[in-house]
């Protein structure tokens, strides 16, 4: 059977396999779907951390005196 999506072969330790297997059964998902969903969540968390770090850097460099007001920005959009 061919598939549209690429596949990944993954080697993991037995205890981790059993945790994933139990979790997938609890969530009524295939093992593959459960691992995919966990990877997606992990990537979203990594993205959130990166965005939080970027926001923190911007906050440190923010200068209220040179910042544009909402009214100024909205006036420029009209």
C-alpha positions in Angstrom: 0.0 0.0 0.0 1.4 3.4 -0.9 0.9 6.5 1.2 0.8 10.2 0.4 2.7 11.1 3.5 6.4 10.5 4.1 7.3 7.9 6.7 9.9 7.9 9.5 11.4 4.9 11.1 12.0 5.5 14.8 13.9 3.5 17.3 12.9 4.1 21.0 13.5 2.4 24.3 10.9 -0.1 25.5 9.6 1.9 28.4 8.9 4.9 26.1 7.2 2.6 23.6 4.9 1.2 26.3 4.0 4.7 27.5 3.2 5.8 23.9 1.2 2.6 23.3 -0.8 3.1 26.4 -1.4 6.8 25.6 -2.5 6.0 22.1 -5.0 3.4 23.4 -6.3 5.8 26.0 -6.9 8.4 23.3 -8.3 5.9 20.8 -5.6 6.8 18.3 -3.2 4.7 16.3 0.3 4.7 17.6 1.5 6.6 14.5 -1.2 9.3 15.0 -0.4 9.7 18.7 3.3 10.1 18.0 2.5 12.6 15.2 0.2 14.6 17.5 2.9 14.7 20.2 5.5 15.9 17.7 3.2 18.6 16.5 2.6 19.8 20.1 6.3 19.8 20.8 7.0 21.9 17.7 4.3 24.3 18.7 5.9 24.6 22.2 9.3 25.2 20.6 7.7 27.9 18.4 6.0 29.5 21.4 9.3 29.6 23.3 11.0 31.3 20.3 8.3 33.9 20.0 8.3 34.6 23.7 12.1 35.1 23.5 11.6 37.5 20.6 9.0 39.4 22.5 11.2 39.6 25.5 14.0 41.1 23.4 11.7 43.6 21.8 10.4 44.6 25.2 13.9 45.2 26.4 14.6 47.5 23.5 11.2 49.2 23.5 11.4 53.0 23.8 8.0 54.6 24.6 9.3 58.0 23.4 10.0 56.9 19.9 7.1 54.4 19.6 4.2 55.2 17.3 0.8 55.5 18.9 -2.2 53.5 17.8 -3.8 56.7 16.5 -0.7 57.5 14.4 -0.6 54.1 12.9 -4.3 54.0 12.1 -4.1 57.5 10.6 -1.3 56.2 8.3 -3.5 53.3 7.1 -6.3 55.5 6.0 
